[in-house]
Amino acid sequence: MVSRASGPDTVRPVETCEPGRMALVLDRGRDAHARRAWSQAVALLSAADDAAPLEALDLERLAEAAYLVGRDKSSEEAWARAHREWARIGNVAHAARSAFWLAFILLNNGDVVRASGWVDRTRRLLDEAGADCVEQGYIRYLVALRAAFEGDPSNAHVTFTQAVEIGRRFDSSELMTLARVGQGRCLVYLGDVDAGMALLDEAMVALTATEMSPVAIGDLYCTVVDACHELFDLRRAREWTGALSRWCDEQPDLVMYRGQCTVHRAELMQFRGAWSDAMEEVDRACQHLTETPGQPMIGSAFYLRADLHRLRGEFAKAERQYRQASEHGRDPQPGLALLRLAQGQTEAAAATIRRVLDEVSDPAGRARVLAPYAEIMLAAQDVAAARMVIEELDSIARDLNAPYLRALAAQVAGTVEFAEGDARAALGPLRRAWAGWRDLEAPYDAARSRVMIALACRALGDEDSAQMELDAARTTLRRLEAAPDLARIEQIAGRPAASVPGGLSARELEVLILVARGGTNRGIAAELVISDRTVASHVSHIFTKLGVSNRSAATAYAYDHGLV
């Protein structure tokens, strides 16, 4: 192996390392594993293994650390060796546990055939030994997980329940927690959303109070966060994404789970109106995920980046990112159809969104398509088609008990009522939608509701209220730099968009005003709910665009141009 020049974990070439030195390297590898310094653990344990084959317990440490830094192949080999070593010395239970983790990783990577082989092999090993141990429950968990992946939630739920009971009998909190999350996901798929989410909550409370394998912890966090996003449960999504972020941050060289965490964090930032921060976050996610081949979230990262470009009117960039998402296995719809609509290609958008809706059958999937479908159908002047989605979207919102979907359903209902010429009937659902978005802290969606409220007020002859709603929406959309929506507002208001001095963006103008008022980067970040780094980037761009070199000159510019 290649030696490193210096540092506390320096590893000399194996052929020159005396036995005492390698014993020290092994001890350091074990210590690095205990400290969750995963890259160091892999390097040191691998060096020790090159000198003399590791014992089974150290092979498990190497397998775990390798998986967490994204070296799946090395991890699989180490788990397989650990399994064989435990079996060789007659420890059937430990051999089964090593095989469990290998099959667990294979299943989660989509390699069902190889995972099934290990499940069957391990089940036979336990049965032949007549072993009554907790590992029997772990194997049942894998059987249930395989059934869930194959689209059989009913049988999966039964088998997850068996795993929970075995975990309870052997007092294994880890097994019970893993299996309860499986039970919860199955109940959600079977339509009992409240009971399913209650089990997920129970499992996550146990997670924070129980010592578990880091592989299990990362998987549990990501599984529950995924469930929250699938069900549009933004409150839980925020809570558990935050917990996952903190857990990842405690392990700087962690590769597994970090990309998924970053993408979900960026999604929440976008929803809450921190678009610049969301773009920075998703850029980090794309870089992180592309560095480790085979990461399933990379397509979602490109899709989110495309959405952000589309919302800001950067259509060429959005198109490239949707194509990147597609290349990485993420369906670029409905975002690409909405892009076509924004580009004025209404017929193309309508043809695409009709096809997409026809192909989606699950309620959560349809909920993601129904609102874009209604928007595009209204643009295509097919009001009847848009009206047809209202009842279905409202029904899904009730079934999932999701405030996000209730606000979305109200928005669609109000927009359709207005399109049918009944401005008075439109106001009720539009105001409910606005209140829902406000409560969810979703400024972009709230601003779009206010634009529709303004149109309804104007149709009823209330021009003062219409102008106030438009002004409020304009303020939000300028902050977000939502160029297409701003252009629509100015068209509605009957005047061109106001020019910004110095060619500054709307966000940069905000930052300049706060700088001129004496704000520090940290203070500005807190007021605008963005990161210090984002503020520093905006300040740098402001200096470049205005041709100034410091905050004093920028402040003088602001006062000279009547900005403060």
VENSUL-V526821 format. One record per helix or strand of 2 or more residues. SS is the DSSP state (a for helix, b for strand). FROM is the first residue (numbers start at 1). LEN is the number of residues. Records with the same first field share a line. If there is no record, write none. Layout:
SS=FROM-LEN, FROM-LEN
This chain:
a=14-3, 19-16, 38-14, 56-13, 72-17, 92-17, 112-18, 135-15, 153-17, 173-17, 193-17, 214-17, 234-16, 258-14, 275-17, 298-14, 315-13, 335-8, 346-14, 363-17, 383-18, 403-17, 423-17, 443-17, 463-18, 483-11, 501-3, 506-11, 521-8, 532-15, 551-10
